[in-house]
Structure formats: C-alpha cells, structure tokens
Amino acid sequence: MESDVKKIKIAVNGGIGFGAKLNSKQLITISKYMNEDDELELTTFQQLYIEIPEVRKDEIIDEFKSVGLSCYPVGNFVKSLRTCNFCKGEEREGMPVAKELNRRFAGKAVPVTLKMAYTGCPIGCGEPMLSDIGIMKFKEHYNLYVGGKAKGKDAEVGFLLKENLTPKELYDTVDEIIAAYSQMGKKRETFLNSGRGWVRIN
C-alpha cells in the first residue's frame, strides 16, 4: 500500500454474532490495505484498528461491508457493543436485540469514548457490569446497568438503573441516556464522572 498518502484510522470487527470471529475472506480483505510491516491493534472493545487512505475511505468501507465486516469511527464515539459468545442459540440469548442495540447506538458521537456491553444470561460473560452501559438478558426481559468501570483504582460495578425491560423500553431508555450524556457531558468528561443525576430516567 502507498505510504505517502494521508490515512485515517477506522475500527472493524465481524459484527454481532456467535463470538468475536473473522473468516478467511475478511482477513484477506483487511490485509489488502496493509503494508508488510503494518500491525493491527486489537482493542478491548472487540475491534481491530486499521489505517486506510482517506481519499478511498467510502470505497474501502463498502468493500469491508461486502465481506461481512462492520466498520466504526475511532475516537469519542459509542463503541460497538461488547458481547458474550451467545452459547445457547440466537433467539434464546437475545442476539436480535444485541444486533439492534449495536445498529442504533454504535458510532454515535459523545464527549468521550462510551463503552456498552451485552450478555445473554446472568453469567455475564460480556461483562456488562463493568461498562458505562450494560445490558443483561434475564428470562424474556432485560436489565439495564450504568456507571461500571473496569480499570483503575476507582474501578466499580455498575448499578441497576432499570429491570425487566422489553426490547422497546430498553432501546428507548438507552437512547435517552446517550442523548443526555451527549448534551450535558462536558468535553472529555467520562460517562461515570458526568454525575448520576442526568441518568435518573423516569
């Protein structure tokens, strides 16, 4: 790949599915846009960061999507949904809801990076309790947690904001929380440090 063109960084992954996986076609497509000594950064958000020529951004993203890759902006955005491995099947583990959460919210601009996580059962493999916004499927409904933090000496478990939500109630509540943070959070102020007053949803 040319080394003298302006590049931008994007995030890619295999989308929401049964575990964080990439197939050979996806790997080959990604490698087309890397030099021999280039490296891929694997993030804790289950994303790969890759630099691509800015002038070909739309073209390359379309190509990535054609082989089943999902693409996201890098920076102060809602990250793609961190998930568990959906060990008991698509419908039972609520994968359609996870996919819809990712479709609606991943890539939305926020004051600083916001992490969302989802798990299909109370075992919690997707670590929703340690994310800014976490969703746990419980029987046929969903519990919503906010304010988790996985790293640092001030790490803490998120608190239960609402429980027994239907999918629509879940989408609406998450939308309200992210909208409030986007409007009221100060620049570079983390979700947790923005204070809990604005997440008191009626």
Residue pairs with C-beta under 8 A, 6 or more apart in sequence:
1 32
1 33
1 34
1 35
1 38
1 53
2 53
3 35
5 53
5 54
5 55
6 53
6 54
6 55
7 51
7 52
7 53
7 54
8 51
8 52
8 54
8 57
9 49
9 50
9 51
9 74
10 49
10 50
10 51
10 52
10 57
10 61
10 71
10 72
10 73
10 74
11 43
11 45
11 47
11 48
11 49
11 71
11 72
11 73
11 74
11 79
11 80
12 30
12 47
12 48
12 50
12 64
12 69
12 70
12 71
12 72
13 20
13 22
13 46
13 47
13 48
13 69
13 70
13 72
13 80
14 20
14 21
14 22
14 23
14 26
14 68
14 69
14 70
15 68
15 69
15 70
15 99
15 102
16 70
16 81
16 83
16 95
16 98
16 99
16 102
17 86
17 95
18 85
18 86
18 90
19 85
19 86
20 46
20 83
22 30
22 69
23 68
25 67
25 68
26 64
26 67
26 68
26 69
29 63
29 64
29 67
29 69
30 40
30 48
30 50
30 64
30 69
33 50
33 52
33 53
33 60
34 40
34 50
38 51
40 48
40 49
40 50
41 48
41 49
42 48
43 49
44 82
45 79
45 80
45 82
45 115
46 80
46 82
46 83
47 72
47 79
47 80
49 74
52 60
53 60
61 71
64 71
65 71
70 80
70 102
70 106
72 79
72 80
72 106
72 107
73 107
75 113
76 109
76 110
76 111
76 112
76 113
76 188
77 106
77 107
77 108
77 109
77 110
77 113
77 114
78 105
78 106
78 107
78 108
78 110
78 114
78 116
78 178
79 106
79 113
79 114
79 115
79 116
80 102
80 106
80 107
81 98
81 101
81 102
81 105
81 106
81 116
81 117
81 118
82 115
82 116
82 117
82 118
82 126
82 127
82 131
83 98
83 117
83 118
83 119
83 120
83 126
84 93
84 118
84 119
84 120
84 121
84 123
84 124
84 125
84 126
85 125
86 93
86 95
86 98
86 120
87 93
87 120
87 125
88 120
88 121
90 96
92 120
93 120
93 121
93 137
94 118
94 120
94 137
94 142
95 120
97 118
97 135
97 137
97 142
97 167
97 170
98 118
98 120
98 135
100 167
100 171
101 116
101 118
101 135
101 170
101 171
101 174
104 171
104 174
104 175
105 116
105 174
105 175
105 178
106 116
108 178
108 182
109 182
110 178
110 181
110 182
110 185
110 191
111 181
111 182
111 185
111 186
111 187
111 188
111 189
111 194
112 185
112 187
112 188
112 189
112 190
112 191
114 132
114 133
114 178
114 181
114 191
115 131
115 132
115 133
116 131
116 132
116 133
116 134
116 135
116 174
117 126
117 127
117 128
117 130
117 131
117 133
117 134
117 135
118 126
118 128
118 134
118 135
118 136
118 137
119 125
119 126
119 127
119 128
119 134
119 135
119 136
119 137
120 126
120 137
121 136
121 137
121 138
122 136
122 138
124 136
126 134
127 134
127 150
128 134
128 135
128 136
128 145
128 148
128 158
129 136
129 145
129 148
129 157
129 158
130 148
130 149
130 150
130 155
130 157
130 158
131 145
131 148
131 150
131 158
132 146
132 147
132 148
132 149
132 158
132 190
132 191
132 192
133 144
133 145
133 146
133 158
133 174
133 177
133 178
133 191
134 144
134 145
134 146
134 148
134 158
135 142
135 143
135 144
135 145
135 170
135 174
136 142
136 143
136 145
138 163
138 164
141 163
141 164
141 165
141 166
142 164
142 165
142 166
142 167
142 170
143 160
143 162
143 163
143 164
143 165
144 160
144 161
144 162
144 163
144 165
144 170
144 173
144 174
145 158
145 159
145 160
145 161
146 158
146 159
146 161
146 177
146 191
146 196
146 199
147 156
147 158
147 159
147 191
147 192
147 196
147 199
148 156
148 157
148 158
149 155
149 156
149 192
161 173
161 177
161 199
161 201
162 169
162 173
162 201
165 173
173 201
176 201
177 199
177 201
180 198
180 199
181 191
181 194
181 198
181 199
184 194
184 198
185 191
185 194
186 194
